[in-house]
Amino acid sequence: MQNLISKRVGSISKSAIHEMTRLSKQLDDVAFLSWAKPTSGTPEHINRAAIKAIEQGLVGGYSPSDGLLELRREIVKKLKRDNNIIANPSQILVTVGAIEGIASAVMATVDPGDEVIVPSPTYSTHVRHVLLASALPVFVPLHEEDDYALHIEDIKAAITPKTKAILFCSPNNPTGTIFPEQTLRKLADIAVENNLVIITDEAYEYFLYDGNQHFSIASIPKAQNNVISCYTFTKTYAMTGWRIGYLHAQEALIPHIKKAHIPYAICAPVISQYAVLEALKGPQNCVKEFREYYQSARDLMCQRLDEMSDVFSYVKPTGSYLMFPKILLDEGKNSFEFCVNLLQKAKVSTTPGVAFGPTGESHLRLSFCVEEAMIDKAFDRMNDYFNKKDLND
Ligand SMILES: Cc1ncc(COP(=O)(O)O)c(C=O)c1O
């Protein structure tokens, strides 16, 4: 079997996230904090628009591979309003979630043997995108002691003649922290000076808390030619199953990115394109409600973590709906084993930090895009489990 597998795919380890999901499904009544997937449903007006598109017979065929023109026009308005990016529809490619946009962007810009700088910890799929392009991920550790800040000197030190791109998400999965505007401005300078591509993943752009504002690096005019910005509807409107997102890049790059997008996807699901047309045109209060809910769920999770300060320390998330506590116990040094134990002995499903890059070990990722009752259930169980363990130790 082994020699049937390409070296590229063979070099990729099994996903710890999917392994935890598989193990979780073998048990009943698990308290789930492991999925970066909103458990609230897609808003009703968006569902209705999809049903209407089916009834009107609009969804049975492919769309143009760039996406419906009407949708790209709405995306242009959204980029201007919310991201301070002035674009035209031929700079937009509608993709199968942010994921396929990032995959196509990497394929279009990165050659085998190139180096791609990725902060660590980061979204594990980014690392796989780089490996699938037969390129080398170069991890730049974030500074946990400085609220997971990205230090620009570290980026400078990581650049070699082989560096081609920098790929990051802000707000960050798994840490739930954001890279501030000054950092992104310095990153833009570095990219322009060194002729590097910046690929952004802005999946959580609407979920920032405590008055923080999202900043898109492509809004810096001098950086626009170097940046490919990837966005998604799946997090913003609780539509993970609809598989729909988009990217923005300079116009000359789009035909090249499409050379990867077409063999991967042909076009994004047409029914989902009609659904998100309504998402963009319709009322936006659902996004505000999701954000307010996540902020209160975050506060609850932090409060519950404060009660377990002998087991976990944490950086309070300012964005996304994820956080990345450090495990203070010795057994946390192997985060995979720690999470499997927590699942099997306390019935709480979390994600091992080792899945998120070399500096992710000794941590676990918790999602707060769940009902508050689920957070309480998980923490009640963890409290019981660690208290009993203490007694037996
Ligand atoms: C940072 C980040 N980017 C992208 C994705 C996937 O987005 P999409 O559903 O749009 O492909 C996720 C999902 O967890 C994510 O956390």
The ligand as an SDF file (V2000), in Angstrom:
LIG
                    3D

 16 16  0  0  0  0  0  0  0  0999 V2000
   -8.8190   29.7490   10.3550 C   0  0  0  0  0  0  0  0  0  0  0  0
   -9.7620   28.9330    9.5480 C   0  0  0  0  0  0  0  0  0  0  0  0
   -9.7790   29.0810    8.2280 N   0  0  0  0  0  0  0  0  0  0  0  0
  -10.6200   28.3880    7.4520 C   0  0  0  0  0  0  0  0  0  0  0  0
  -11.4820   27.4580    7.9880 C   0  0  0  0  0  0  0  0  0  0  0  0
  -12.4190   26.7200    7.0960 C   0  0  0  0  0  0  0  0  0  0  0  0
  -13.2450   27.6560    6.4780 O   0  0  0  0  0  0  0  0  0  0  0  0
  -14.2590   27.2660    5.3450 P   0  0  0  0  0  0  0  0  0  0  0  0
  -15.3880   26.5180    5.9950 O   0  0  0  0  0  0  0  0  0  0  0  0
  -14.6840   28.5550    4.8040 O   0  0  0  0  0  0  0  0  0  0  0  0
  -13.5230   26.4440    4.3450 O   0  0  0  0  0  0  0  0  0  0  0  0
  -11.4880   27.2360    9.3610 C   0  0  0  0  0  0  0  0  0  0  0  0
  -12.3760   26.2100    9.9560 C   0  0  0  0  0  0  0  0  0  0  0  0
  -12.2720   25.8290   11.0610 O   0  0  0  0  0  0  0  0  0  0  0  0
  -10.6200   28.0030   10.1580 C   0  0  0  0  0  0  0  0  0  0  0  0
  -10.6000   27.8640   11.4800 O   0  0  0  0  0  0  0  0  0  0  0  0
  1  2  1  0
  2  3  1  0
  2 15  2  0
  3  4  2  0
  4  5  1  0
  5  6  1  0
  5 12  2  0
  6  7  1  0
  7  8  1  0
  8  9  2  0
  8 10  1  0
  8 11  1  0
 12 13  1  0
 12 15  1  0
 13 14  2  0
 15 16  1  0
M  END
$$$$
